[in-house]
Every structure is written in structure tokens, then in C-alpha cells.
């Protein structure tokens, strides 16, 4: 249990168990990123992978790969598997996979998993995480993509954490029609095409509130 940051005003959040894949979702302005950062600050051994991973075409990640042959080998192998499943290699994907394959953090918290990735890449990525991540460290990640969070495909080792628009404390939502919060989660999701069209608007909004 830990104290939530602004805009929750000191309310507390209790994480009863940690699933292998944990989706963090909510409408614009609901505090998702602040919640994710607090998770990374609070959970033992956790690290936060923010959108700064995309700066200068993922230059920081590429620099790390140039100096860490073991990491580069793991990243190259994962990229090859993803390409086989239909993914398109891009700076955004390389930066993300470099973070995923970093063996340092015990838990990884990722801001907007799908950022900069097309639909096929998102689908290949989440499919691989579902198939092959069960023996690795837990992941928490923000998403608003229906390609990443397919409510009909959420497995038993996955959890949905919903941040409401009214800044009530985040809650776990069961991926079942009729469950409390299910419809609210569903309305936050959009296809990758729609998400791509709105990224510019969201980026401008974030810049104003930071």
C-alpha cells in the first residue's frame, strides 16, 4: 500500500498481487503517468521507461546497444522474432525492446507501450509478451490502444488498472462484460489508426500540464 500523488490528494492504493502483464488505462488527464511513476518509485527494484526513450530517434538506447554487446544480441533476437510475426523495425521499437531486454530492473513500468508503433507491430509485440513473458519480471504499462489491450484476450496472469476521470483511486477492473468499470475501460481504448491521429493533440496537452 502506498500514498497516491497529486491529483489524488493523499489517498492510498493497495496492490494485492502483481500479475505478469499489468495494463494501466484511463482517460486523458486521469493521472495515469503520475500513477505509473509512483509505482516505479514504490515497488522494490522497479524502473520507469518514459517517452523520453523516443528522443532523437531513440539515440540513448542505440548508444547503449553500441556499448553492450550482450544487450544488443538480446535486442536483435527479439526484433527478429517480432519481424517474423509481422512487426516493422523502427527507432521506437528498438528503444522499447532495449528497455524490455535490460536485465537490471526487477519490475518495469512503461509509459505508452504503443507509442510510435504501427498496428501490426503492436499486435506482434503484445502477442509475444503474452506467449513468452510468463517467466520474466512483471511489466506495468500505460496503453490506450485496442490492439494492445484486447479485452477479449486478457489472460489469467494479466490485470487491468483503471484511473477514473474523477480522480477516484485507481481500481482493478475484471475483463468481463458487466464488471464494474468494464465499460469505462472500453471507452478509453481506440484503434492504432485513431491513436496515431490523436498523438499530436495529446503531446501538446501534456506539454501544457507538465
Helices and strands as residue ranges (DSSP letters): E 2-3, E 12-13, E 21-26, H 32-42, E 46-49, G 51-57, H 59-67, H 69-84, H 91-100, E 107-110, H 119-132, E 139-142, E 158-163, E 171-173, H 182-188, H 192-209
